Amino acid sequence: MDIQVLGTLAVRESGTSITPTAAKPRQVLALLALHADRVVPVTALIEELWGGEPPRSARTTLQTYVLQLRTLVTAALERAGDHTRTAKDVLLTLPGGYQLNSAGGASDVREFDRLAGLGYRAMDAGDHRGAARLLREALALWSGPAFADVAGGVQLDMETWRLEETRLCALDRRIEADLRLGRHRELLAELTVLASRYRTHENLHGQFMLALHRSGRRGEALTAYQRLRTNLVEELGIEPSGALRALQRSILLADPEGAVEAREETARPVRKRLVPAG
């Protein structure tokens, strides 16, 4: 089975799509695919489909959606000439819930986690070139927002937010690795877009400031700080962190070494501010 959720939803069994077009069966498959090879409780699926007000027929209706998915699986197995398994072997009914059996197939979420983990370990070991390469490979698995074409409910919305957090963490570390490799000029275009999209994300703005400063654009680096401060005060009612203020002071004093040290401080975990524009 091939599972893709980091963008549009695509699930293939034996090379054939089993992704339904109807909205609610699509939600069911999305949640099962994300947690492939693990049991997804019936309660979680019902909450995903109907929130806090499920109809009395919720369990029966859910069973209907599972049956529809199994019909798609059966067609895929028949097309592949696979007579060793049935749809119930692929989409299992287990105590308390359902499980999608990937049979060791590919999952873009699992591959992202694997590559990102290797990248973090390379970064911690001081292998910035290897870290940048691995994290770039991990991020390349994303073709858009997770579950981009699925109208999600409570569960999928929560999972989408969680996945976006992991993506931004990997992006932050990959940019950090590139900065340590002296690729500040190459990063400017990307960071310009990211600073505009994530108006209150301190780490990204700190990286943008440092890249501008290292590229001889000190005034623009200071302007970027003022823009971030305005956004933080107006949207969240808070001031920039002490580490970011230290970076601003170092740039103001045109102290390259101090700017690097202050930037390293901003790379450490700080208050999270994930407020994308629009």
Secondary structure, 3 states (H helix, E strand, C coil): CEEECCCCCEEEECCEECCCCCHHHHHHHHHHHHCCCCCEEHHHHHHHHHCCCCCCCHHHHHHHHHHHHHHHHHHHHHHHCCCCCCHHHHEEEECCEEEECCCCCEEHHHHHHHHHHHHHHHHHCCCHHHHHHHHHHHHCCCCCCCCCCCCCCHHHHHHHHHHHHHHHHHHHHHHHHHHHCCCHHHHHHHHHHHHHHECCCHHHHHHHHHHHHHCCCHHHHHHHHHHHHHHHHHHHCCCCCHHHHHHHHHHHCCCHHHHHHHHHHHCCCCCCCCCECC
